């Protein structure tokens, strides 16, 4: 309460997806300002390790995705080596430049859909592939189906057509999936099968083009976020009334 009532405070989310969830509970439209990952500088995409494809670390995993994809690559004659981020860490390769040196990356969403690792990858221009399936909106971390109502506010259907925690509403699951930044951000690649993933990874020239699209989009976000962060800083530095 002290933070919310302090006139120097500014509230924001990292994605429109989350801002719309907040609107379900309170009649406030919290601005969404996506992470810029400026702390990753000067790391940029280099693709010097052209055989390696990075996989994100997942706190909840039922199978070893790296092993599965390596086997698919071997059976199909693809010269690719899928490496888990945890494996790179154990090898002492945990800098942002280490991430940016691989051929591309595959990001598997998990319970908390909009996490910073995904933004770090795309902001560095690392070609990032995401499985395109709304099953990821069935996640308790972001869309718990047993959430409870603690307000008398009801968001208008024109702004909030589907409830984020209604797991029985299939059109609603697709609606929320398409609201995620896995769909919204320019340059992010999506795939629906392993063969489609391998096709996307095939051409290094195409991956360079994707990297350029990601970097250009990051520059646009940086420029557009400048006035917002300037106002945040000025408000935070203001003396108490």
N, C-alpha and C positions, 0 to 999 in steps of 0.2 A: 504494500500500500504506500509506503514512503516513497518508493521509486516512482510509482504512477502519479502520485500527487506532487512530486517535485517538478517545478516548471522548467528545470534544466534538463529533464529526461526526455528522450525520444525513443519511441517504440517502433520496431520494424521487424519483419521476418525475412528469411532468405529466399522465399519463393511465393508466388501468388497462391499456390496450392495450400500453403499453411495460412496465409491471410484469409482465404475463404473459409477455412475451418474455424478460425477465430470468430468470423462473422456469424457462424451458427450459434455461438454462445453469447456474444455481446454485440450491441448495435454500433460497432466501431469498425471502420475500414482501416486496418493497419497497413501501412505501405510495405510493399515487398521490394527489397533492394538486394539483388543477388550478389554473392561473394565475388570479389575481383581477384583474389589470390595474388595480390601484389607482392606478398612476402616470398613467392616462389622465384621472383626475379633474382638473378639473370638467367635462370634455367629456361630453356626453350627446346622445342622438339628438334632432335638431330637425327634420329633413326640410325645411329651408328651400330646398334645391335639389331640388325635387320631380320634375324631369325626369331627374336624373342617377342612374345606377346604377353603383356602384363595382365594379371587378373587381380581384382581387388580383394582385400582381406575381408572376410565375412565372419562376424562373431557367432553366427548360427549357420551351420553347414551340415548337410546330410550325406554328402558325397564329395570326393575330391575332384573338382571340376578340371583342374590342371591335368590330372592323369587321364580323364576321359577325353579331353580335347587333344591331348598328345597322341592318344591311341587313334582317334579319328584321323588326325593328320598323318600318322604313319601308314594307316590302311589306305589312304587316298594319295600317297606319294607327295605330301606337302612338307616342304622343308621349314617347319615352324616349331618353335619351342615355347610352350605356354608355361609361364612362371607365376606363381602366387606371390603377392606382395610380402607375405610373411616369410616366404623362402628368400626373397631378396634381402630382407632385414637380417636374416640369420647369416647371410653371406657378407654382411657389412655394406650392402648397397642400399642405403636408405635415404639418400639425398634426393631432392627434387630433380636434379639433373640425371640421376640414375633412372628415375621414372621416365624422364623425357627422352632417354636414349634408346628406348625400345621401338620396335616397328609400329606397334599400336597397342591398344588396351581394350579389354572387355570388362564392363562393369555390370555385375549382377546386383540389383537392388535387394535390400533386405528390410527388416522391420521399420527402420527409420529411413524413409525414402529419400529425403533431401539432405544428404550428408556432405561434408566439405571435400572429401577425397574426390568425388565426382567433379566438383567445380574446379579443384586444383588441376585435374587432368585436362579438362577442356580449356581452361584459361591459359595453360602452357602450350596449347596447340597440339596436344597429344591426341591423335585420332582415336576416338572412343566409340565402342560398339556396345549397344544395350539390347538385350532380348526384348522383343516387342510383344508383350503379353500382359493383359491386365490382372493376371493372378497376383502380381506384386501389390495390388491394392488390398488384398486380403492379409493385412499385416496388423498385428496388435499394437506395435510401436507407434504407428501413424494413423491407423483407422480402426481402433478397437471397436468390436461389435457390441461391447457391453458398456459403452460410455453412458453416463447418466446426465440428465438435464438439471442444471442448477440456475436457471434463469427463466423469467416469464417472456423473454424476447423470442420472437419467431421471425426468422429471416424471410423476406418476400421471395416467392418462387421465381420471380424474374431475375433475382440475383443468386438464388440458391436452389436450383431445380432438383438436385439429388443430394440425399443425406450421406455424408462421408462414411458413416459407420453401418449403413444398411447393406449387409453382405448378401441379402436375398435379392437385391435389385441388380440384375446383370447389366442393363443399360447404364445404371449408375456407376458400376465398377469401371466400365469403359470410359465414361465421362471423366471420372477422377484420374484414371490412368493417363488420359490425354492432356490433363491439366499439369501433370508433372513436367519438370524441366527436361526429362528424358525425351519428351516430345516437343517441348516448346523452344528449346535453345537451338539456334541455327548451327548446322554442321555436325550435330550428334547423329551417329549412324545407328540404325536399328535393324535387327535381323530376326527372322522367324524360324530359322533352321540352321544346323551346322553348315550345310552346303552354302547357304546364303552368307554366312559369316566368312567362310573360306573365300568365297567370291569377292567379298569386300576387302579382304586382306591381300588379295593376289597382286595388285599393281601398286608398286611403291610410288609411281607418279600420281596415281589417284589419291594415295594417302597424303602426299604433299599438298595436293589441292584441298583436301579436307582440313588439313592443318591450317592452311591459309584462311579458310572460312571461319574456323574456330578463333583464330587470332584476331581477325577483323571484327568478329562479333564481340570479343572481349574488349577491344578498343572502344567500340560503340557503347558498351555497358559502362566502361570507365568514364567516358565523357559525360554520359547522361546522369551518372551517379554523383558527379562532382558537386553540383549545386546542393544536392541533398546532404552530403557529408559536410559541406561547408556550413550549412544551417545547423546541423547537429553540433558541430564544434563550437559555433558561436553561442548556441543555447547552453551548452555544457559549461562554457567559461563565464557565463553571466553570473553576476553576484546574486545572492539571495535577496528577495524583495524585502 
